[in-house]
Amino acid sequence: MNKIRKIHLIGILTIGFIAPQAWAQQLYVPFKVGIAGGICNTAAIGSANPEIQIDGNAPGGTFLVNSILLKTDSVPINGFFSLNVNTVTIDGTRFDTRTATLVGHVEGTGVDHSVDIMGTPVRVTGSQDQYNPGGNFPHQIVANSAGASDIVVQFFCRSDLEDLNITTILVSGWKRAPETITVTYLPGS
């Protein structure tokens, strides 16, 4: 029992010698970044590939994303085809993560639809509206902020008769205390 107490005390003493500024920089804290979105796809026949880019500002730093929440304005009754995830790129490596359609028309005037894409099943069929899941879009993503656009989520969006907009994007996770996380939305066409 005395040995356990001595080891515990040595651990406490060792931590006590770390400079307070260095200790604070190593702490991970929660972050939440909310931004306005924009056009996902215009009311023209064809699809668009908008992107969400998430970047940390510290060279060699790491951060974790555990929620990417999207809010659309009213999904059109007519002409809406799909809004799904195409790929995710993490620190320059691209992964094919094609999901089924994430949202659909909800009854009622002005009804918004929201979805957290983290953990969404990845489909194993070519049909974008068929729910035949394989694995999952990651439940969390750890990125190293060695360059720009540490995490890029690309969507497939098609709405042939009316515009479809992503109105709000909310990204949250964990980062080192002094770091800044930026989120950028690149609209579709």
C-alpha positions as CSV (number, residue, x, y, z in Angstrom):
1,M,0.0,0.0,0.0
2,N,2.9,2.4,0.7
3,K,4.3,1.8,-2.8
4,I,1.0,2.8,-4.4
5,R,0.8,6.0,-2.4
6,K,4.4,6.9,-3.3
7,I,3.8,6.3,-7.0
8,H,0.7,8.4,-6.9
9,L,2.5,11.3,-5.1
10,I,5.3,11.2,-7.6
11,G,2.8,11.5,-10.4
12,I,1.2,14.5,-8.8
13,L,4.6,16.1,-8.2
14,T,5.6,15.6,-11.8
15,I,2.4,17.2,-13.1
16,G,3.0,20.1,-10.7
17,F,6.3,21.0,-12.4
18,I,4.7,21.6,-15.9
19,A,4.5,25.3,-16.6
20,P,0.9,26.5,-16.4
21,Q,0.9,28.0,-19.9
22,A,2.2,24.7,-21.4
23,W,-0.4,22.7,-19.4
24,A,-3.3,25.0,-20.6
25,Q,-2.2,24.6,-24.3
26,Q,-2.4,20.8,-24.0
27,L,-6.0,20.8,-22.6
28,Y,-8.8,19.9,-25.0
29,V,-11.9,21.9,-24.8
30,P,-15.3,21.6,-26.6
31,F,-15.9,23.8,-29.6
32,K,-19.0,24.7,-31.6
33,V,-18.9,26.7,-34.9
34,G,-22.2,27.7,-36.6
35,I,-22.3,29.3,-40.0
36,A,-24.9,30.2,-42.6
37,G,-25.0,27.7,-45.5
38,G,-26.2,28.6,-49.0
39,I,-27.5,27.1,-52.2
40,C,-27.3,23.3,-52.3
41,N,-28.8,23.0,-55.8
42,T,-30.6,25.4,-58.1
43,A,-33.9,24.7,-59.8
44,A,-32.3,23.4,-62.9
45,I,-32.0,19.8,-64.1
46,G,-28.7,18.4,-63.0
47,S,-26.9,17.9,-59.7
48,A,-24.4,19.9,-57.6
49,N,-21.6,19.0,-55.2
50,P,-21.5,21.6,-52.4
51,E,-18.8,21.1,-49.7
52,I,-18.2,21.8,-46.1
53,Q,-14.6,22.5,-45.3
54,I,-13.4,22.3,-41.7
55,D,-9.9,23.5,-40.8
56,G,-7.8,23.8,-37.6
57,N,-5.2,26.6,-37.5
58,A,-2.4,25.1,-35.5
59,P,0.4,23.3,-37.5
60,G,0.7,19.7,-36.2
61,G,-2.3,20.1,-33.9
62,T,-5.2,17.7,-33.8
63,F,-8.9,18.2,-33.3
64,L,-11.9,16.0,-33.3
65,V,-15.3,16.5,-34.9
66,N,-18.2,14.6,-33.5
67,S,-21.2,16.4,-35.0
68,I,-22.0,18.0,-38.4
69,L,-25.6,19.3,-38.2
70,L,-27.3,20.6,-41.3
71,K,-30.6,22.5,-41.5
72,T,-32.4,23.0,-44.8
73,D,-35.1,25.3,-45.7
74,S,-38.3,23.7,-46.9
75,V,-37.5,20.7,-49.0
76,P,-39.4,21.1,-52.3
77,I,-42.5,19.0,-52.9
78,N,-41.8,18.7,-56.6
79,G,-38.5,18.1,-58.3
80,F,-36.5,17.1,-55.2
81,F,-34.3,14.2,-56.0
82,S,-31.7,13.9,-53.2
83,L,-29.3,15.4,-50.7
84,N,-26.7,12.8,-49.6
85,V,-23.0,12.6,-48.6
86,N,-20.7,11.7,-51.5
87,T,-17.2,11.7,-49.9
88,V,-15.2,12.8,-46.9
89,T,-11.6,13.8,-47.2
90,I,-9.5,13.7,-44.0
91,D,-6.0,15.2,-44.1
92,G,-5.8,14.8,-47.9
93,T,-7.1,11.2,-48.1
94,R,-10.5,10.9,-49.8
95,F,-13.1,8.3,-48.7
96,D,-16.2,7.3,-50.7
97,T,-19.0,7.5,-48.1
98,R,-22.2,7.6,-50.2
99,T,-25.2,7.8,-48.0
100,A,-28.9,7.4,-48.8
101,T,-30.9,10.6,-49.1
102,L,-30.6,12.6,-45.8
103,V,-33.7,14.7,-46.0
104,G,-37.1,14.8,-47.7
105,H,-40.2,16.9,-47.9
106,V,-41.9,17.4,-44.5
107,E,-45.6,18.3,-44.5
108,G,-46.5,21.8,-43.5
109,T,-45.6,25.3,-44.6
110,G,-42.1,26.5,-43.8
111,V,-41.1,23.2,-42.1
112,D,-37.3,22.9,-41.9
113,H,-35.5,19.6,-41.8
114,S,-32.3,19.0,-39.9
115,V,-29.9,16.1,-39.9
116,D,-26.6,15.2,-38.2
117,I,-24.6,13.4,-40.8
118,M,-22.2,11.7,-38.3
119,G,-22.8,8.0,-38.2
120,T,-25.2,8.0,-41.1
121,P,-25.3,4.5,-42.8
122,V,-23.3,4.3,-46.1
123,R,-25.4,2.6,-48.8
124,V,-24.1,-0.4,-50.7
125,T,-26.4,0.0,-53.7
126,G,-26.5,2.5,-56.6
127,S,-30.0,3.7,-55.8
128,Q,-29.8,7.0,-53.8
129,D,-33.2,6.6,-52.2
130,Q,-32.9,2.9,-51.3
131,Y,-31.9,2.3,-47.7
132,N,-29.5,-0.7,-48.0
133,P,-26.8,0.2,-45.5
134,G,-23.3,-1.0,-45.5
135,G,-20.9,0.6,-43.0
136,N,-21.3,4.1,-41.6
137,F,-20.0,7.6,-42.2
138,P,-17.6,8.1,-39.3
139,H,-19.1,8.7,-35.9
140,Q,-16.2,11.0,-35.2
141,I,-13.3,12.3,-37.2
142,V,-9.8,13.2,-35.9
143,A,-7.8,15.5,-38.1
144,N,-4.3,16.9,-37.9
145,S,-4.2,20.5,-38.9
146,A,-1.0,20.3,-41.0
147,G,-2.6,22.0,-43.9
148,A,-5.7,23.8,-45.2
149,S,-9.1,22.0,-45.3
150,D,-8.4,19.2,-42.8
151,I,-11.8,17.8,-43.3
152,V,-13.9,18.2,-46.5
153,V,-17.4,16.7,-46.7
154,Q,-18.8,16.7,-50.3
155,F,-22.5,16.3,-50.9
156,F,-24.6,15.2,-53.9
157,C,-27.6,17.5,-54.2
158,R,-30.3,17.5,-56.9
159,S,-33.5,19.5,-56.9
160,D,-34.8,20.0,-60.5
161,L,-37.8,22.4,-60.1
162,E,-37.1,24.5,-57.0
163,D,-34.0,25.6,-55.2
164,L,-32.8,23.6,-52.2
165,N,-30.8,25.5,-49.6
166,I,-28.8,24.5,-46.6
167,T,-29.5,27.4,-44.3
168,T,-27.4,26.5,-41.3
169,I,-24.4,24.3,-40.6
170,L,-23.3,23.6,-37.0
171,V,-20.0,21.7,-36.4
172,S,-18.9,20.7,-32.9
173,G,-16.2,18.6,-31.3
174,W,-12.9,19.0,-29.3
175,K,-9.8,21.1,-29.9
176,R,-6.8,22.3,-28.0
177,A,-7.6,25.4,-26.0
178,P,-5.6,28.0,-28.0
179,E,-6.6,26.7,-31.5
180,T,-9.3,28.1,-33.7
181,I,-11.5,25.9,-35.9
182,T,-13.0,27.4,-39.1
183,V,-15.9,26.1,-41.1
184,T,-16.6,27.2,-44.7
185,Y,-19.5,26.2,-47.0
186,L,-18.9,26.1,-50.8
187,P,-22.3,26.3,-52.5
188,G,-23.6,24.1,-55.2
189,S,-24.9,25.5,-58.5
